Amino acid sequence: MGGVSTAGRDPGLQPERTRLAWRRTTLSATMAAVLAVKTVLHGGVSATGVTVCALCCVLFLGFLAVAHRRIRALAAGPRPSALAPRHATAAALCAVALAVCAAALVV
């Protein structure tokens, strides 16, 4: 009894679902960054608020870069390459840090 062969594997819609998941997550990160800017501008401009807002925007841009790279890789062909561990780590750290920064602005 051998293992399952992936040579003739039809990926079906999995790459498309993954691409859409990256787009949804990017949209969520966009909303967090926009709300961070809105919170700082609405609540009065302070040095701490501007610093946290700028950090949110930088984290958003970092996540956007990783997501865009992954979306392009998923669209490149029928069998996309695996996500590199350093890119996965960068995306996870940017998402968590963006959530922490957004929470810090709300509290």
ROPAFI-337327 format. One record per atom (N, C-alpha, C, O): residue in one letter; atom name; x, y, z. Coordinates in nm, 4 decimals. Example, Ala and Ser with C-alpha at 12.3 -4.5 7.8 and 13.67 -1.06 7.14 Angstrom:
   residuo   atomo         px         py         pz
         A       N     1.3190    -0.5690     0.7800
         A      CA     1.2300    -0.4500     0.7800
         A       C     1.3200    -0.3300     0.7800
         A       O     1.4236    -0.3319     0.8465
         S       N     1.2850    -0.2250     0.7080
         S      CA     1.3670    -0.1060     0.7140
         S       C     1.2900     0.0030     0.7870
         S       O     1.3409     0.1138     0.8039
***
This chain:
   residuo   atomo         px         py         pz
         M       N     0.0830    -0.1174     0.0000
         M      CA     0.0000     0.0000     0.0000
         M       C     0.0879     0.1242     0.0000
         M       O     0.1537     0.1548     0.0994
         G       N     0.0884     0.1924    -0.1071
         G      CA     0.1703     0.3123    -0.1199
         G       C     0.0928     0.4367    -0.0802
         G       O    -0.0277     0.4329    -0.0549
         G       N     0.1649     0.5450    -0.0757
         G      CA     0.1033     0.6741    -0.0432
         G       C     0.0252     0.7278    -0.1611
         G       O     0.0284     0.6712    -0.2704
         V       N    -0.0426     0.8337    -0.1390
         V      CA    -0.1219     0.8966    -0.2433
         V       C    -0.0297     0.9752    -0.3357
         V       O     0.0521     1.0550    -0.2899
         S       N    -0.0431     0.9526    -0.4643
         S      CA     0.0387     1.0230    -0.5616
         S       C    -0.0246     1.1584    -0.5932
         S       O    -0.1453     1.1684    -0.6155
         T       N     0.0583     1.2612    -0.5946
         T      CA     0.0083     1.3952    -0.6274
         T       C     0.0496     1.4380    -0.7680
         T       O     0.0310     1.5538    -0.8051
         A       N     0.1055     1.3456    -0.8465
         A      CA     0.1537     1.3811    -0.9797
         A       C     0.0391     1.4270    -1.0695
         A       O     0.0541     1.5244    -1.1432
         G       N    -0.0757     1.3578    -1.0644
         G      CA    -0.1880     1.3936    -1.1497
         G       C    -0.2957     1.4692    -1.0734
         G       O    -0.4116     1.4695    -1.1149
         R       N    -0.2611     1.5308    -0.9669
         R      CA    -0.3574     1.5972    -0.8787
         R       C    -0.4190     1.7192    -0.9460
         R       O    -0.3491     1.8017    -1.0047
         D       N    -0.5497     1.7286    -0.9365
         D      CA    -0.6211     1.8461    -0.9855
         D       C    -0.6466     1.9360    -0.8653
         D       O    -0.7222     1.8983    -0.7757
         P       N    -0.5850     2.0544    -0.8612
         P      CA    -0.6007     2.1394    -0.7433
         P       C    -0.7413     2.1963    -0.7291
         P       O    -0.7763     2.2500    -0.6241
         G       N    -0.8221     2.1847    -0.8346
         G      CA    -0.9588     2.2358    -0.8264
         G       C    -0.9610     2.3839    -0.7964
         G       O    -0.8869     2.4618    -0.8564
         L       N    -1.0463     2.4223    -0.7035
         L      CA    -1.0613     2.5632    -0.6708
         L       C    -0.9804     2.6059    -0.5495
         L       O    -0.9945     2.7191    -0.5032
         Q       N    -0.8965     2.5182    -0.4973
         Q      CA    -0.8201     2.5528    -0.3771
         Q       C    -0.7332     2.6774    -0.3965
         Q       O    -0.7360     2.7645    -0.3096
         P       N    -0.6562     2.6913    -0.5052
         P      CA    -0.5779     2.8144    -0.5209
         P       C    -0.6665     2.9397    -0.5282
         P       O    -0.6293     3.0459    -0.4782
         E       N    -0.7838     2.9260    -0.5909
         E      CA    -0.8752     3.0409    -0.5998
         E       C    -0.9294     3.0783    -0.4620
         E       O    -0.9385     3.1967    -0.4293
         R       N    -0.9650     2.9797    -0.3821
         R      CA    -1.0136     3.0071    -0.2457
         R       C    -0.9038     3.0706    -0.1617
         R       O    -0.9303     3.1618    -0.0834
         T       N    -0.7826     3.0237    -0.1774
         T      CA    -0.6714     3.0797    -0.1016
         T       C    -0.6453     3.2235    -0.1440
         T       O    -0.6200     3.3096    -0.0597
         R       N    -0.6514     3.2499    -0.2731
         R      CA    -0.6327     3.3861    -0.3232
         R       C    -0.7405     3.4790    -0.2676
         R       O    -0.7109     3.5911    -0.2262
         L       N    -0.8631     3.4330    -0.2668
         L      CA    -0.9718     3.5144    -0.2120
         L       C    -0.9549     3.5365    -0.0617
         L       O    -0.9884     3.6435    -0.0109
         A       N    -0.9037     3.4373     0.0091
         A      CA    -0.8789     3.4538     0.1527
         A       C    -0.7719     3.5598     0.1778
         A       O    -0.7839     3.6394     0.2709
         W       N    -0.6678     3.5610     0.0954
         W      CA    -0.5656     3.6647     0.1081
         W       C    -0.6257     3.8026     0.0812
         W       O    -0.5923     3.8993     0.1497
         R       N    -0.7129     3.8116    -0.0169
         R      CA    -0.7771     3.9413    -0.0478
         R       C    -0.8666     3.9874     0.0673
         R       O    -0.8670     4.1057     0.1013
         R       N    -0.9425     3.8953     0.1277
         R      CA    -1.0279     3.9320     0.2413
         R       C    -0.9448     3.9787     0.3592
         R       O    -0.9805     4.0756     0.4261
         T       N    -0.8351     3.9111     0.3848
         T      CA    -0.7492     3.9495     0.4965
         T       C    -0.6848     4.0852     0.4697
         T       O    -0.6698     4.1663     0.5611
         T       N    -0.6470     4.1097     0.3454
         T      CA    -0.5919     4.2402     0.3086
         T       C    -0.6961     4.3499     0.3272
         T       O    -0.6638     4.4594     0.3731
         L       N    -0.8199     4.3208     0.2918
         L      CA    -0.9273     4.4181     0.3117
         L       C    -0.9473     4.4475     0.4603
         L       O    -0.9694     4.5625     0.4982
         S       N    -0.9398     4.3453     0.5437
         S      CA    -0.9518     4.3659     0.6886
         S       C    -0.8372     4.4516     0.7421
         S       O    -0.8584     4.5394     0.8258
         A       N    -0.7179     4.4262     0.6941
         A      CA    -0.6030     4.5059     0.7370
         A       C    -0.6172     4.6503     0.6891
         A       O    -0.5782     4.7434     0.7595
         T       N    -0.6726     4.6685     0.5706
         T      CA    -0.6963     4.8034     0.5192
         T       C    -0.7933     4.8780     0.6098
         T       O    -0.7712     4.9943     0.6436
         M       N    -0.8987     4.8116     0.6481
         M      CA    -0.9972     4.8750     0.7356
         M       C    -0.9364     4.9095     0.8717
         M       O    -0.9667     5.0151     0.9273
         A       N    -0.8525     4.8235     0.9253
         A      CA    -0.7870     4.8534     1.0531
         A       C    -0.6979     4.9766     1.0406
         A       O    -0.6966     5.0612     1.1299
         A       N    -0.6236     4.9873     0.9308
         A      CA    -0.5363     5.1041     0.9105
         A       C    -0.6185     5.2311     0.8908
         A       O    -0.5837     5.3361     0.9447
         V       N    -0.7269     5.2228     0.8142
         V      CA    -0.8117     5.3398     0.7919
         V       C    -0.8767     5.3845     0.9221
         V       O    -0.8825     5.5040     0.9511
         L       N    -0.9257     5.2890     1.0005
         L      CA    -0.9868     5.3241     1.1286
         L       C    -0.8840     5.3808     1.2268
         L       O    -0.9178     5.4645     1.3105
         A       N    -0.7600     5.3360     1.2170
         A      CA    -0.6542     5.3924     1.3016
         A       C    -0.6327     5.5391     1.2673
         A       O    -0.6202     5.6228     1.3566
         V       N    -0.6284     5.5705     1.1385
         V      CA    -0.6120     5.7098     1.0953
         V       C    -0.7320     5.7928     1.1406
         V       O    -0.7158     5.9040     1.1910
         K       N    -0.8509     5.7388     1.1226
         K      CA    -0.9732     5.8101     1.1626
         K       C    -0.9744     5.8356     1.3132
         K       O    -1.0113     5.9445     1.3570
         T       N    -0.9346     5.7371     1.3922
         T      CA    -0.9330     5.7520     1.5376
         T       C    -0.8368     5.8612     1.5808
         T       O    -0.8690     5.9421     1.6678
         V       N    -0.7199     5.8638     1.5207
         V      CA    -0.6209     5.9655     1.5573
         V       C    -0.6694     6.1043     1.5184
         V       O    -0.6547     6.1988     1.5959
         L       N    -0.7264     6.1176     1.4007
         L      CA    -0.7717     6.2491     1.3557
         L       C    -0.8969     6.2957     1.4308
         L       O    -0.9140     6.4150     1.4559
         H       N    -0.9826     6.2026     1.4657
         H      CA    -1.1074     6.2380     1.5340
         H       C    -1.0858     6.2682     1.6821
         H       O    -1.1498     6.3577     1.7372
         G       N    -0.9975     6.1950     1.7453
         G      CA    -0.9764     6.2102     1.8891
         G       C    -0.8798     6.3212     1.9260
         G       O    -0.8505     6.3395     2.0441
         G       N    -0.8312     6.3931     1.8325
         G      CA    -0.7310     6.4955     1.8616
         G       C    -0.5921     6.4407     1.8339
         G       O    -0.5608     6.3266     1.8679
         V       N    -0.5119     6.5212     1.7736
         V      CA    -0.3784     6.4774     1.7332
         V       C    -0.2842     6.4853     1.8527
         V       O    -0.2694     6.5898     1.9161
         S       N    -0.2203     6.3703     1.8818
         S      CA    -0.1185     6.3652     1.9863
         S       C     0.0013     6.2904     1.9305
         S       O    -0.0107     6.2158     1.8333
         A       N     0.1147     6.3103     1.9911
         A      CA     0.2368     6.2453     1.9420
         A       C     0.2261     6.0927     1.9512
         A       O     0.2694     6.0216     1.8605
         T       N     0.1694     6.0439     2.0592
         T      CA     0.1544     5.8987     2.0759
         T       C     0.0574     5.8436     1.9727
         T       O     0.0843     5.7402     1.9116
         G       N    -0.0560     5.9120     1.9524
         G      CA    -0.1548     5.8670     1.8547
         G       C    -0.0996     5.8636     1.7142
         G       O    -0.1237     5.7690     1.6392
         V       N    -0.0256     5.9668     1.6787
         V      CA     0.0332     5.9723     1.5449
         V       C     0.1375     5.8616     1.5278
         V       O     0.1469     5.8014     1.4208
         T       N     0.2151     5.8349     1.6320
         T      CA     0.3167     5.7293     1.6247
         T       C     0.2531     5.5920     1.6066
         T       O     0.2977     5.5126     1.5238
         V       N     0.1478     5.5643     1.6850
         V      CA     0.0803     5.4345     1.6731
         V       C     0.0110     5.4240     1.5378
         V       O     0.0110     5.3173     1.4765
         C       N    -0.0472     5.5321     1.4912
         C      CA    -0.1118     5.5329     1.3600
         C       C    -0.0095     5.5076     1.2488
         C       O    -0.0355     5.4302     1.1566
         A       N     0.1049     5.5717     1.2577
         A      CA     0.2105     5.5504     1.1582
         A       C     0.2586     5.4053     1.1611
         A       O     0.2855     5.3462     1.0566
         L       N     0.2693     5.3484     1.2813
         L      CA     0.3090     5.2077     1.2936
         L       C     0.2040     5.1173     1.2299
         L       O     0.2387     5.0205     1.1623
         C       N     0.0754     5.1482     1.2510
         C      CA    -0.0326     5.0717     1.1871
         C       C    -0.0189     5.0762     1.0354
         C       O    -0.0341     4.9742     0.9682
         C       N     0.0094     5.1933     0.9823
         C      CA     0.0215     5.2088     0.8375
         C       C     0.1424     5.1325     0.7829
         C       O     0.1341     5.0723     0.6759
         V       N     0.2526     5.1343     0.8541
         V      CA     0.3714     5.0596     0.8115
         V       C     0.3445     4.9091     0.8154
         V       O     0.3825     4.8361     0.7238
         L       N     0.2787     4.8636     0.9222
         L      CA     0.2442     4.7213     0.9317
         L       C     0.1483     4.6808     0.8199
         L       O     0.1601     4.5721     0.7633
         F       N     0.0548     4.7677     0.7892
         F      CA    -0.0378     4.7400     0.6799
         F       C     0.0381     4.7268     0.5478
         F       O     0.0121     4.6347     0.4704
         L       N     0.1302     4.8170     0.5223
         L      CA     0.2073     4.8100     0.3977
         L       C     0.2928     4.6836     0.3911
         L       O     0.3082     4.6248     0.2840
         G       N     0.3485     4.6413     0.5048
         G      CA     0.4246     4.5168     0.5090
         G       C     0.3373     4.3966     0.4774
         G       O     0.3759     4.3094     0.3995
         F       N     0.2181     4.3922     0.5389
         F      CA     0.1254     4.2827     0.5115
         F       C     0.0805     4.2855     0.3663
         F       O     0.0702     4.1812     0.3018
         L       N     0.0539     4.4048     0.3150
         L      CA     0.0106     4.4190     0.1765
         L       C     0.1160     4.3656     0.0799
         L       O     0.0823     4.3011    -0.0194
         A       N     0.2421     4.3919     0.1083
         A      CA     0.3500     4.3424     0.0218
         A       C     0.3545     4.1895     0.0196
         A       O     0.3679     4.1287    -0.0866
         V       N     0.3431     4.1279     0.1379
         V      CA     0.3451     3.9812     0.1446
         V       C     0.2224     3.9239     0.0752
         V       O     0.2331     3.8273    -0.0003
         A       N     0.1060     3.9829     0.1002
         A      CA    -0.0178     3.9324     0.0410
         A       C    -0.0157     3.9458    -0.1116
         A       O    -0.0569     3.8542    -0.1827
         H       N     0.0319     4.0587    -0.1608
         H      CA     0.0373     4.0789    -0.3054
         H       C     0.1305     3.9770    -0.3713
         H       O     0.1004     3.9241    -0.4782
         R       N     0.2419     3.9509    -0.3073
         R      CA     0.3365     3.8522    -0.3605
         R       C     0.2721     3.7142    -0.3660
         R       O     0.2903     3.6408    -0.4630
         R       N     0.1963     3.6786    -0.2610
         R      CA     0.1325     3.5479    -0.2559
         R       C     0.0188     3.5379    -0.3582
         R       O     0.0024     3.4345    -0.4230
         I       N    -0.0585     3.6439    -0.3723
         I      CA    -0.1688     3.6429    -0.4681
         I       C    -0.1147     3.6258    -0.6100
         I       O    -0.1729     3.5532    -0.6906
         R       N    -0.0036     3.6926    -0.6401
         R      CA     0.0587     3.6762    -0.7731
         R       C     0.1076     3.5336    -0.7935
         R       O     0.0938     3.4783    -0.9025
         A       N     0.1649     3.4735    -0.6889
         A      CA     0.2135     3.3360    -0.7000
         A       C     0.0974     3.2389    -0.7218
         A       O     0.1106     3.1419    -0.7965
         L       N    -0.0155     3.2647    -0.6570
         L      CA    -0.1315     3.1768    -0.6736
         L       C    -0.1920     3.1890    -0.8131
         L       O    -0.2470     3.0922    -0.8655
         A       N    -0.1823     3.3054    -0.8725
         A      CA    -0.2390     3.3272    -1.0055
         A       C    -0.1433     3.2873    -1.1173
         A       O    -0.1834     3.2808    -1.2335
         A       N    -0.0178     3.2607    -1.0838
         A      CA     0.0842     3.2355    -1.1855
         A       C     0.0648     3.1049    -1.2605
         A       O     0.0981     3.0968    -1.3787
         G       N     0.0127     3.0046    -1.1962
         G      CA     0.0007     2.8776    -1.2646
         G       C    -0.0934     2.7832    -1.1928
         G       O    -0.1485     2.8160    -1.0877
         P       N    -0.1109     2.6660    -1.2507
         P      CA    -0.2053     2.5710    -1.1923
         P       C    -0.1584     2.5117    -1.0594
         P       O    -0.2403     2.4690    -0.9780
         R       N    -0.0289     2.5091    -1.0379
         R      CA     0.0236     2.4509    -0.9144
         R       C     0.1166     2.5526    -0.8485
         R       O     0.2358     2.5562    -0.8790
         P       N     0.0632     2.6348    -0.7587
         P      CA     0.1459     2.7382    -0.6963
         P       C     0.2484     2.6776    -0.6014
         P       O     0.2280     2.5699    -0.5453
         S       N     0.3582     2.7490    -0.5853
         S      CA     0.4610     2.7031    -0.4920
         S       C     0.4132     2.7270    -0.3492
         S       O     0.3223     2.8062    -0.3245
         A       N     0.4759     2.6574    -0.2573
         A      CA     0.4395     2.6709    -0.1161
         A       C     0.4834     2.8080    -0.0645
         A       O     0.5812     2.8657    -0.1120
         L       N     0.4101     2.8576     0.0318
         L      CA     0.4440     2.9855     0.0938
         L       C     0.5700     2.9663     0.1780
         L       O     0.5768     2.8761     0.2615
         A       N     0.6685     3.0512     0.1555
         A      CA     0.7946     3.0417     0.2293
         A       C     0.7693     3.0700     0.3774
         A       O     0.6890     3.1574     0.4102
         P       N     0.8362     2.9980     0.4668
         P      CA     0.8148     3.0200     0.6102
         P       C     0.8405     3.1633     0.6546
         P       O     0.7710     3.2135     0.7429
         R       N     0.9384     3.2298     0.5954
         R      CA     0.9655     3.3676     0.6373
         R       C     0.8534     3.4611     0.5944
         R       O     0.8250     3.5589     0.6636
         H       N     0.7883     3.4324     0.4798
         H      CA     0.6757     3.5139     0.4358
         H       C     0.5530     3.4876     0.5235
         H       O     0.4791     3.5797     0.5581
         A       N     0.5329     3.3611     0.5584
         A      CA     0.4212     3.3275     0.6470
         A       C     0.4399     3.3925     0.7834
         A       O     0.3445     3.4437     0.8419
         T       N     0.5621     3.3904     0.8337
         T      CA     0.5912     3.4528     0.9631
         T       C     0.5712     3.6039     0.9558
         T       O     0.5143     3.6641     1.0469
         A       N     0.6179     3.6644     0.8477
         A      CA     0.6012     3.8091     0.8320
         A       C     0.4541     3.8474     0.8252
         A       O     0.4133     3.9459     0.8868
         A       N     0.3738     3.7711     0.7514
         A      CA     0.2309     3.8005     0.7409
         A       C     0.1621     3.7855     0.8759
         A       O     0.0803     3.8693     0.9138
         A       N     0.1948     3.6798     0.9479
         A      CA     0.1327     3.6582     1.0792
         A       C     0.1727     3.7672     1.1780
         A       O     0.0882     3.8186     1.2513
         L       N     0.3006     3.8025     1.1804
         L      CA     0.3456     3.9070     1.2727
         L       C     0.2843     4.0425     1.2390
         L       O     0.2459     4.1170     1.3292
         C       N     0.2747     4.0752     1.1110
         C      CA     0.2121     4.2023     1.0711
         C       C     0.0650     4.2049     1.1104
         C       O     0.0156     4.3068     1.1587
         A       N    -0.0052     4.0943     1.0902
         A      CA    -0.1484     4.0905     1.1244
         A       C    -0.1696     4.1037     1.2742
         A       O    -0.2576     4.1780     1.3176
         V       N    -0.0911     4.0333     1.3538
         V      CA    -0.1060     4.0409     1.4995
         V       C    -0.0659     4.1786     1.5499
         V       O    -0.1351     4.2366     1.6335
         A       N     0.0436     4.2307     1.5004
         A      CA     0.0893     4.3635     1.5451
         A       C    -0.0092     4.4721     1.5033
         A       O    -0.0311     4.5677     1.5777
         L       N    -0.0685     4.4584     1.3857
         L      CA    -0.1687     4.5552     1.3409
         L       C    -0.2916     4.5501     1.4319
         L       O    -0.3482     4.6544     1.4649
         A       N    -0.3326     4.4320     1.4720
         A      CA    -0.4459     4.4188     1.5641
         A       C    -0.4136     4.4803     1.7002
         A       O    -0.4994     4.5448     1.7605
         V       N    -0.2917     4.4614     1.7488
         V      CA    -0.2511     4.5186     1.8774
         V       C    -0.2477     4.6718     1.8693
         V       O    -0.2942     4.7405     1.9601
         C       N    -0.1929     4.7233     1.7611
         C      CA    -0.1882     4.8695     1.7444
         C       C    -0.3284     4.9281     1.7348
         C       O    -0.3566     5.0319     1.7946
         A       N    -0.4155     4.8628     1.6608
         A      CA    -0.5529     4.9106     1.6480
         A       C    -0.6236     4.9067     1.7831
         A       O    -0.6983     4.9987     1.8162
         A       N    -0.6011     4.8023     1.8607
         A      CA    -0.6621     4.7930     1.9934
         A       C    -0.6066     4.9006     2.0846
         A       O    -0.6801     4.9570     2.1657
         A       N    -0.4782     4.9299     2.0724
         A      CA    -0.4177     5.0347     2.1562
         A       C    -0.4783     5.1720     2.1258
         A       O    -0.4922     5.2552     2.2154
         L       N    -0.5138     5.1948     2.0013
         L      CA    -0.5751     5.3234     1.9660
         L       C    -0.7181     5.3332     2.0185
         L       O    -0.7638     5.4423     2.0525
         V       N    -0.7879     5.2225     2.0255
         V      CA    -0.9255     5.2230     2.0727
         V       C    -0.9308     5.2403     2.2238
         V       O    -1.0169     5.3116     2.2753
         V       N    -0.8408     5.1765     2.2935
         V      CA    -0.8387     5.1825     2.4407
         V       C    -0.7702     5.3057     2.4818
         V       O    -0.7566     5.3318     2.6013
***
